[in-house]
Amino acid sequence: MSLRTTPFHARTGPLSEGQAWRRWAGYLVASSYELSHDREYHAIRNAAALFDVSPLYKYLVTGRDAARLLDHIVTRNVAKAKVGQVLYTPWCDAEGKQIDDGTISVLGEQTFRMTSADPTLRWLHLNASGLEVSIEDVSESTAALSLQGPNSRAILQIAAERDLSALKYFRLTAANIRGIPVTISRTGYTGDLGYEVWVDAPHAVPLWDVLIEIGTAYGITPAGMLALDVARIEAGLLLIEVDYFSSRHARPRLDRRHRQGTLQRATGARRRAAAGSGVAVHGTERRLGFVGAALRRRRVAAAAPDSSVADERPDLRARWTSADRLRDQRRLVAAPQAVYGARASRFVERSARHGSADGGHRRAPAQTGEGSRDAAAIL
């Protein structure tokens, strides 16, 4: 079966100099448009980079019980979210193991858009039994562009003919760009100042043309996934199947005891939640309907006095708190510049000077301006 192309392919296809393409959710997307991704990466940090992120799975959840359904599945407290807010959140299976992560955009009192890296439609329907809710897969009918970089706001303000300076991080607003109705969210995957623009697929090409026309004077550069990979690593943002594995794929089909223990260990959020800190799972004690609440309470009750969390796989147990303490005492972590280069060293030095807004779980790029605060605010 051939790969599908996104609604922007009529413009992105001819831009690929080396025909460096990759698969993403059954779609064809550019790894880089030029022979090297270097210039595309530098556009993120110094001007503006334009990414086609249409292959994201997108679901429209509506109805009286829409918030109740999402609150049941994800670890964030959807019931407290306000219209115009965007939540970044993981979601769990019935054993409290992470399936995927993505965003939930609150478009109305009873209207939500959920994005994910992997297909989530079946899991939504399985948990919607008995609820007054409608779930629609809008992955093909909704296109999306990500405009990232210090000049992104200037470009969008001209295109939308409105001031976007008051749009806070992880908030969204409706707008019109040359008569094209769009939703602009201050979100992204780079840790820099950036926005994502959501549009009906038939208007995708005209939207691209407008942004390129206006953005040329601001150094706008179409960018592929390689540049985005570099930026998200610098920002400390997690990627499924790279930094952690979904419980759908990570667990061997053995007995129940073994299945419960096989889980991604890449996220500090999971360890803190299991240890009872309440950081990753918002308001679980009050949200009795949360799908992973029962297992979480059992794990909290069984946790060791030093808040260690045991990996339940046979013959492997890890006491994270003790291990971290020993690592720090023995100075076992290599200097960041030895692993990631001088740029990473500056990230760490800046975090040490200004403190960490995210408890040390995520790091923002070493730069001034709003992009740095954006990455640190994700959790």
N, C-alpha and C positions, 0 to 999 in steps of 0.2 A: 504494500500500500504506500503510495507516495505521500510525502509530507505536505501539509497544507501551508498556505502563505497567509500572512496577516493582512488586514485591510490597508496597511501602509506599503505593501510590497511593490506596488507600482512605482514608488519613489525610492525605496531602500534597495531594491534589486539592482538597478543600474549603477548604484554608488559603489558596489563591492568590486574593488580592484583585483583582489586575489581570489574571489569566490570562496572565501573562508566562512562557511556556514556551519551551524550546529542545530541540533534538535532541542526543542523546548515545548513540552506538552503537546507533541504531535505537530508543531509548527516549525517552519524554517526561519531562523533568526541569524543575524550576522555576528560572527565572533569579532571581526573588525572589518571596517570598510576599506581602510588603507592597508598596505602590506604589513605595517606594524601598528600596534595599538597605542604607541607612545603619545602621539599628538592628541588622540581622542581622550586619553587619560588626563593630559594636562589641561584640556578644555574644561574638564570637571572642576579642577582646582583653580583655574585662572580666568575662565570666561563662561561658557555655557555649553553643555553637552546634551544632545537630544537622543533619547533611547526609545525604541519601540518595545513596550512591555505588554503588548496586547495578548500574548499567550497565557498570561495569568488566568487561572480558573476564577470565574466570577459568578456569584449567586445572589439573586435578589430574593430576600426573605421578607414577606409582608403578612399582615394580619394582626388580629388582636393579641395572639400569643407569640408573635415573632420574637420579641425581647425575651420572653420566657424560654423559648427553644434555645436561643443562642446562649443565654445565661446558664442553661443546663449543660451545655457542651464545653464552653471555653472557660479559661481560668480568670478572665477579667470580669468585672461586675458590669454587665451590659445594662442592667436595670437602672444604674445611676448615670449612664452616659446621656449627654444632652444632644439635641438635634444640631448637626454641624460638627460633631466630634468624630474623630477617627481613633479606634483602639487597635494597638498592636497586641496580639495575643496568641499563645499556643492553645491547642485543644487536645483533649484526652480521650482514650477509650474507656471501657467500663472498668478496667483494672488500674486506671489512673496513669497510664503510660501515654507519652506524647505521640500523637498521630502526625501533626503538622503545625505550622504556624502561619499567620497571615494577618490581615486587617479586617476590621468591621467598621464600615462607614454608616453613621446614623443619618440617613437621608430625610427621615420624617419620624413622627411619633410611632408609627407602625411600619416603617419601611427601612430596611437595612441592606447594604451590599457587603457581601463577604468575599474576600479574595484568598486564594490558596495556591500553593505550588503543586499539590497533587489533587486528584479528583476527590471531592468531598460530598457530592450530591447524595450518594447512597447513605452515608453516615447521618446526614441531615434528615433524610426521610425516615430512617430507622428510629430516630429520636423524636420525630414529630408525631408519633402515633397518639391520637386522642386530642391533639391540639388544633386550635383554629388558626391555621397558618398556611400560607402558600409559598412554595419554593420553586424558583424559576432559574434555570441555567442560562445566563446571559453572556457566557464566555465568547460566543461568536458574534453576537449582536452589539457588543460594547468593545470599542477599541480604546487604547490608552497609550499616552506618551509620557515619558518622564523627562522633565527639563531640569537639569542639575548644574549648579555652579553659581558663582557670585553675581553673574549678570542675569540669572534666570528671572528674578523679579522684575527688573527693568524691561525685559522683553515682554513678559506677560502683561505688565501694566499698560504698555502701549497697545498690545493686541486686544486686550479686553476693555481698554479705555476706562480703567478704574484703578483706584489705589488699593494695593494688596498689602501694604505695610502693616495693617492691623490684623491680618490673617495669621493667627498663632500656629505654632507647630502642632501637627496632628489635628488640624481643623480643616474644614472644607467650605466652599461657597459656590453657588451657581453663578454663571457668567455667560456672556455672549461674545464670541470672537468673530467679527465680521458677519454677524447674523447667524452664526453656528452656535446652538445651545451646548454648553459644556459644563462640567463640574470640575473645579480646580481644588485640589487638596494639597496642603503643604506637607507632603510626605516624600519619601525617597529612600534609596538604598545606598547612599554614598557618604552620609555624615556631613554633607555640605548643605548650604542653602539650596533648596530645590522644591519643585512642585511636580505633581502628576496631574495630567489633564485627561478627563474621561469624556468620551464622545460616542454617539451612535456610529456604528461602522460605516454607513453610507457617507458620512461627512468626514471620514478619516483623511483622505487625500487633500481636500481643500484646507483642512486644519494644518496639515504638515506644510503646505505651501505658504500659508500665512506666517507661521512661526519662522520658517527659513527666510522669508522675505524680510521680516522685521528684525530677525536675529542676526542677519549677516553683518550689520554694523557693530554688533556686540560680540562677534567672534563665535557665533553658534556653530557647533560641529556635530554632525551625526556620529554617534558612537555605538560600538558593539559590546558584546558581553565580556570580552577580555578586559576592557577598561573598567567596566562595572565591577568585575571580580576584584581587581586591584583596590578600587575605592572602598568596597564593602569590607575587605579584609583590614584595611587601614582603620576603618571606623569600628571594627570589632563586631560586625553584624553577622549573625549565624545564617548558614545556608543548609537546607535539608539535603541529605545524602552526601554532604561534605563534612560539616561540623557535627552533625548528629544524624541518626537514622530513625525513620518512622517506626513505631511499634508494629506497623503492618508488615514490615520487611525484616526487622531486626531480631524477631523472636523465632527460635527453632520450634517446630511443632512437636514438642515433647510433652511430658506430663505437666500438670498445672503449676507445680512448684517451680519447675524450670522456666516455664513461660513467664511467670511473674517476675523472675529475676533478670531477664534479658532486656536491657533497656539502654538507650543512649546515655553516655556519661559526659557528653560535651557541655551540657548546660548547668551552670551553677544554680540556675533558677530551680531546677528540679530538686537539687540537693537541699536548698533552703526550704522548699515547700514541704519535702518529706520530713525535714527536721523540725518543722512546726514554726518556722519564722513568719509564715504568712506573707512572704514577699511575692511569690509567683502566683499564688491562688488568692484572689482578692475576696475577702469576706466569706470564706468557705464555711465557717462555723454557722453563719447566719443563712447561707444559701444551701439549705438542706437538699435541694434538688440537683446540685452539681453532680455530674456523672461520676467524678472521681472522689467524691467526699468520703464515702464509707471506707475505701481503701486508705485514703490519706489519714483518717482518724486512727485506723489500726496501726499504721506506720509510726505516727506520732507517739502513740501509747507505747510502742515497742522500742522507741529510739533509746540509745545509750545515754547516760548522764552527760557526756560531753557533746551531745547532739551529733554523734557520728551516724552515718547512714551505711548500712551494710548492703553490698551488692549480693543478691540472693542466688546468683549463679553458683552451681556446685564448685567447690574447691577455690573460690575466689571471694574474699571479703575485704572491703576497704573501709578504713576509718578516716574519713576525709579531714575532719578537724585536726586529728593528730598528725596526719600526713602533711597537711599544709604547715603546721607548726614546725615539724622536723625539717621540711624543705627550707623554710625561712631561716632556721637556726644554722643549717649547714650551708646556706647560700648555694643551693643546688640549681637555681634557675640561671641560665646563661644570660649575659648582658644582652639587652634587646638589640643593640646595634650588631651583635655577632650573628643574630638570627635573621633580622629583618632590615638591617642597614641603619644608617644614621637617622633617617626620617622617623623610624619607630622610637629611637632613643629620645627624640624631641617630644614625641607624644607622651612618653612616660614622665619626662621632666616637667612638662606643662601640667599634667595631672597632679604631680606631687606638689607643685606650687599653688595650684588653685583648688585642690581637693577634687573628689569624684562625686558627681551628682547621682551616680548609678550604683554606688556600693562596690565599685571595683569590678562589676561584671562586664560592662561594656566601656570601651574607650573611644573618645572622639578624636578626629584628626588634629594634629598640632597646627592650628591656624587660629586667627582671630576672626571675629564676626559671628553671625548667627548660626552658621553651619556647625560650629563646634558645640554650641549649646543644643542644637537639634539632635545630634547623635547621642548625647548624654541623657536626653529626656525620654528615650524610647520606652523604658520601663516605668 
